[in-house]
Amino acid sequence: MEKRIYNLNAGPAVLPEEVLLEAQKELFALPGVGMSILEISHRSKTFDAIHAEAKEGIKKLLNVPDDYSILFLQGGASLQFSMVALNLMPPKNKADYILTGSWSKKAMKEAKRVGTVNIAASTEEGEGDKKYFKRIPKQSELKLDPDASYVHFTSNNTIYGTQWKSEPQVGNVPLVCDASSDILYKPIDVSKYAMIYAGAQKNIGPSGVVLVIIRKDMLERSQDSLHTMLNYKIQAENDSLYNTPNTFGIYIIKLVTKHLLNNGGLDKMYEINKKKAEILYNALDNSGGFYKGHADKDSRSLMNVTFNLPTPELEKKLIDETVKAGFAGLKGHRSVGGLRASIYNAFPIKGVEELVAFMNDFQKKNG
């Protein structure tokens, strides 16, 4: 298939066409190098420059202060669930976790292997296999331990379509964020965080790379007894190059950050993301109940729009017809069903408009 379709997958997800075309052009041989990015040494001056540009792109976009290290690691956010606890829990060996979805629950599960976890808040509802999340907790609901090693939260929940509008207030306790599914969607104040980590495959690159932004004083918590590859301090001392990194993934991150900087930065990206989400949520809200959003309105995600139709049969019919119409990835996560439109940074406004037109037409025929 030569024509690109609209990619609504939750991850790996859509990348900017400009980035894909540049990578395609340079894939056979990097300019002036005579080798592909897939072939060059991670110890070469060429890769040193690519790596430095990727880090500088992240630093400029997020205005990362100088007292933070920017790392590109492997194992995805799922390995970070363990690394965060192994490195940052000691010596107190206790931490607060705010539960807003499946991924924060998985992060908590790994932390419990290391120390004591206090559930500072949970918005889980339902019973048995019918449990679900549909909102972000209010600040007043948080039961925080002022002596915790850190507070962990997940900024955006892909499965349930909920998102924090601002970070929780946690006093002097270090704040750790899994920002895998909304990193770079808007400007944030990095100085409020002790650490941010994010799998690349939603907004910043391909799968296989995880971005870690960690305040340098937190590195002193990493104990020498940790396995080498799981030690943040060693990874930072070696500039993410203790072993062979994902060179191609870091190269794509360089291209994505350059693309964002050339197109207005995160302020502009946030404007576009709000517009896209408004178009789609208005379609849900004005459908007379034919399309029903899953998340509470004040907790709705700008990245992942989750919704249901009146019956599972209609949901299946819509998904089947969208595939034929040139849309991919609308099926909701297997744990909750329904539909999910992942409209990350690189998904175009035109694609949202065409999806809404399709949904309106489907409702006329099946409502």
Secondary structure, DSSP 8 states (H G I E B T S, - for coil): --S--EE--SSS----HHHHHHHHHHHS--TTT-S-TTTS-TTSHHHHHHHHHHHHHHHHHHT--TTEEEEEESSHHHHHHHHHHHHHSTTTTEEEEEE-SHHHHHHHHHHTTTSEEEEEEE-EESSGGG-EE-----GGG----TT-S-EEEESEETTTTEE-SS----TTS-EEEE-TTTTTSS---GGG-SEEEEETTTTTS-TT-EEEEEEGGGGGG--TTS-GGG-HHHHHHTTT-SS---HHHHHHHHHHHHHHHHTTHHHHHHHHHHHHHHHHHHHHHTTTTSSEESS-GGGB-SSEEEEE-SSHHHHHHHHHHHHHTTEE--B--TTT-SEEEE--TTS-HHHHHHHHHHHHHHHHHH-
